[in-house]
Amino acid sequence: MTIDLANATPDTFRPYVGQRFLVDSAAGPVALTLDNVKTFDTSMIRDSVVEVGDVTIPPRRAFALTFEGPVAPVLSSAQVVMTHPDLGEMALFVSPFRKDRDCMLYEAVFN
C-alpha cells in the first residue's frame, strides 16, 4: 500500500505510532520510530479545498509527525525517502529539532 500524502491526515499515521520507518540516507539505512502525531487544532492552514490541475485536495488542519532516531548519523533537514511495511514508500521533508542523550528527534510537518 502507498499512501496519498496530499490527502493524509493525523488519523492516517496514528495507528503506526511506535513503529519503525526506514530512511534511505547517504550514511546508509537509518531506522526512525514514529513517536507522536501532533495536531495544530487552531491552525487555519488549508482550511479550504485546494485544486491543482484536475486534482481536488480536501481541507485539513496542519499536523506533524515526530520521529525518534539514533544519535548518529544525524540526518540533515531534507526530503528523504522513508519506507514502512504497511504504508509503503513516501518522500517527506524531515528536520532534526532536538538531540537527547540517547536519541535524535525529527519532525515532518504537513500543512
C-alpha positions in Angstrom: 0.0 0.0 0.0 1.2 3.5 -0.8 -0.5 6.4 0.9 -1.6 9.6 -0.8 0.3 12.3 1.2 -1.7 15.1 -0.2 -4.8 13.6 1.4 -3.1 12.2 4.6 -4.5 13.3 7.9 -3.3 12.6 11.5 -5.5 9.6 11.6 -3.6 8.1 8.7 -0.5 7.9 10.9 -1.9 7.3 14.4 -2.1 3.5 14.1 1.7 3.5 13.3 2.9 5.3 16.5 5.7 3.2 18.0 6.6 1.6 14.6 9.8 1.8 12.6 10.2 3.7 9.4 13.4 3.1 7.4 15.1 6.1 5.8 17.5 5.7 2.9 20.3 8.1 3.7 23.8 8.8 2.4 25.2 7.1 5.5 23.0 4.0 4.8 19.6 3.0 6.1 18.5 4.8 9.3 15.6 3.5 11.4 13.3 6.1 12.8 10.4 5.3 15.2 7.2 7.3 14.9 6.9 8.8 18.3 4.0 11.2 18.1 1.4 12.7 15.8 0.8 16.3 16.8 -2.2 18.3 15.6 -2.4 22.0 15.3 -6.1 22.5 16.1 -6.1 26.3 15.9 -4.2 26.3 12.6 -6.0 27.9 9.7 -3.7 26.3 7.1 -5.5 24.7 4.2 -9.0 25.2 5.7 -10.5 25.2 2.2 -10.4 23.0 -0.8 -7.2 23.2 -3.0 -7.3 22.4 -6.7 -4.2 21.6 -8.6 -4.9 20.9 -12.2 -7.7 18.3 -12.2 -6.9 17.1 -8.6 -9.0 18.3 -5.7 -7.5 18.1 -2.3 -9.9 18.4 0.7 -9.3 20.8 3.5 -7.2 19.7 6.5 -5.6 21.3 9.6 -1.8 21.2 9.9 -0.2 18.4 11.7 3.3 17.0 12.4 4.9 13.6 12.8 7.7 13.3 15.4 10.2 10.6 14.9 12.9 9.3 17.2 16.2 8.1 15.7 19.7 7.2 16.7 22.2 9.8 17.9 24.3 9.1 14.9 24.2 9.6 12.0 22.2 12.8 12.2 20.0 13.3 9.1 20.1 16.9 7.7 17.0 18.8 7.0 16.0 17.4 3.7 13.4 15.5 1.7 14.1 11.8 2.5 12.6 8.6 1.1 11.0 6.7 4.0 9.6 3.2 3.9 7.2 1.4 6.1 6.0 -2.2 5.7 2.3 -1.2 5.6 2.4 2.4 4.2 5.0 1.8 1.5 7.5 4.3 0.3 7.0 8.1 0.8 9.0 11.2 0.4 8.8 13.5 3.4 10.7 16.6 4.4 12.3 15.8 7.7 14.2 18.1 10.1 16.1 17.3 13.2 14.9 19.5 16.1 16.4 18.1 19.3 19.3 15.9 20.3 18.8 14.0 23.6 21.3 11.9 25.4 20.2 8.7 23.7 18.3 9.8 20.5 17.8 12.5 17.9 14.3 13.8 17.3 13.0 14.7 13.9 9.8 16.3 12.6 7.8 16.2 9.4 5.1 18.9 9.1 2.0 18.6 6.9 0.2 21.8 6.1 
